[in-house]
Amino acid sequence: MSYGEKAAALQRFGEHVNPMKLRTLRHAGLDILEARREGARVWDEDGRCFIDCVTAAGCFNVGRRNPAVVARLQQALADLDIGTFLLCSRAKADLAARLAELLPGDLQYAMFGAGGGEVVDFALKLARGYTRRPGIVSAKGAYHGHTGFALSAIGRPQYREPFEPLLPHFTQVPYGDLAALAEAVGPATAAVILEPIQGEGGIRIPPQGYMAGVRRLCDERGALLILDEIQTGFGRTGRLWACEHEGVVPDVITLGKSLGGGLYPITAACFRAPLGDFLMAHPFVHLSTFGGADLGCAVGLATIDYIVEHDLPGHAEQMGERFRTGFATLLARHGAVLREVRQRGLMMGLQFTDDSHGPRLSYELAQRGVLAIYTGNDPSVMRLQPALVIEPAEVDTVLEALDGALAALAAPAAEGGIAVARTRRRPLASE
């Protein structure tokens, strides 16, 4: 595609989709149009190559256009479509059974959706319907989606305030604070919903023992525990499920993003056998036209097979250790701008000394062939979530880009700020 054609496409995006998004991305050097996609990399339509550390917040655990998953989708297209959501489905049954086999404890049933917010909505509805209690407790800084019930549990006021009043009986407490949670959970609490690691909240990892303490508290007070593993699941943290780090089994777990292999949108809320009693009495209480489409289930099975057969959780742990070694060097070298590293496996966050560093670092990294962006609820933290198939040489390339970008981040402060940084465009890696 020529420069003029790309510019025209971006102009159409600004005129007909979201002008402010385009303006923001352009400011951060991320106004690219994805063309070729392969493994941990993506190419702009003008031929520039990037290592993708955004991955749509974890949608591409098996890599971009994974050949095995693409082949399964192509095979499914020969016989399947989305299916009729009111009928029974072999594809749904097979995927639900596979999830039950791999999930911890007795998480037996699955309700499928097309987006993360949709299955969070169902999880919260199920908790209220099963317990007949109204209260939901979530954490400050949390992200659970932008739909109705999920929006009420989200931890950033800017997302909620334009639509208030939202649903009643939602309470938020500081993440990782078990004492605060104990004060909030009472006889009227239906469920506690948490991320095992907060993604948009700034890659916040709770203190060791926190999740186990939450599980005990919920058991003592008759509340359900919902774990949102939409970002952390399917090997991201070095375990198949992040809850395995503390041996915690939730009552409901929400899954998504990577389940679709980056090719077909599909999500799931999986729940323990006793909660199925509620659906026995209300079998049609939650319906989704596109949730668990037969094509999506075929892709989901292929994605799971690839993750398990290639031990992507183990690979994520190994590549995470390689990053960890590099981060130690970066902290020692760039302490003026880099304050802290937060990491478990390939779920990684770099906290800066100033909130403005996030957008500026996105720009500098893009000039060095790496796509990354700060977390939605904490702009002081740069999120790095590459595909779990990333190779050692690609890890080293990201670390080298970070080294140069952090050095450039410190330099403009004395020379006039980001405008100076923008004059220092470096050639991008390309293939």
Steps between C-alpha positions, in 0.01 A plus 500: 500500500631846413536778755204678343276194527593448863439867580160481331405191702599670825302806398191283446555348845506847652193614309283192551628300800674695777686826434638535854639146497685576178636823644620322817663215310670740262638695796647174639645391165252212477302613196578183309276279289568134569576299188704178519479323837722213609613361837598782734519754217276723293575709192357840418351546154809702409723197571635592844537205739415513872514257790149518641500548878140627500333184362156652563568453875577132458292377204797351315653256748554247219640770271360692208323277247627180658513250210349211699205712614451652154490149352236389753285804419533437126401137556201605709385743232450205267213372717406750773355845552412672828226249574156568646553618856171353627595146397746257653845510342768233473765773471381669821489167682854408391652835599315514834616147584860586408494809721356297790783250455770769523354737757571443871249349739142427395451785251264286294271725297562770239289789377646643179508856375656709225670758723655520844246742643221267395627204704581724797140618484384141507730413791360785708142413406563138593642604838198713580254241371660208683556672836194729485726773639552839333854601603804487272848595621774586249837672520613851428695509177319191369399446142213263420350648183272784398159330495224535762589287803870503407507879476366527854797292620766684303763681704549825311252782574551660156339196337199501733417864566348588159239225549409533867293402684618146436377180661465521880674288765845508338790574737870549426798443728876542457654211306715267707362624834340201672394701806309749283333214318397339830325824598311514169382137476191432709170310511370686193806431282433271204855495364848642501642551151875547453775464244783274624727773361352837410565570133366847427563587865873501430612133506439495873595168662339446841701398808572129535212334682244765403298283262497210746379743766224626272390140439478433875310823561243421231451149641451634852239754394314309231607719209615368165849569367517605135846519345533695178775322307417656165851649482691265732370166372636251246865511606568873521648489853703179465212280616199398293284700745631776725295370794730195502780711648317480834301183442170691514187364335235768433126440479494670159785578262465726197713428195546672168743686276753224426229230488416614147858463380488853362272372222145470635337680795396258772490524880374284782388511861568162661343414833482233767244223487276622788440831321347305215192457720403857420498426127295187558222730619577772242644330190444798269588779743806606297523471120766610253444486124870486416636360827658160451448501124591165349785659304626672815493174696707328231756778523494487880576128501786548253641782711489295819658202325788717379557658842509163675696304236769769474507574876457872447467560877847351545636701209345815648680428827834456320465812287381688807826412674694633201306825524556510876876493457483783247267705718750488785756665272249760383408590859864552589565705186183710479390549860421865433198405289436131580380446856382137520443182299189292563505156344365151507592293196428710191256732676733792556476865597760774527411779742648839428585790725253725315156435345601679179770244425250237379386675180854624433649153535237358263627746240866420558440125492304525176801669342701192601259240369305412816129557560408568864256722684435605859226340708153651480450567871859602581691699235818480708531130408603369159348158432703238314300192400666342197376180339597195703681364193758780517853371441819585697639724223173694495513544878848646458375733227227633733752552780737682265214723382406574862859594580513753217147630564560555871823686424312722254226552756746651748682715244221730374418628849785748479450580132138594465298183561332260264520734202877451501458124536288497188779641290712196579325245285694176472464241225260222585584133487352356183503177312 
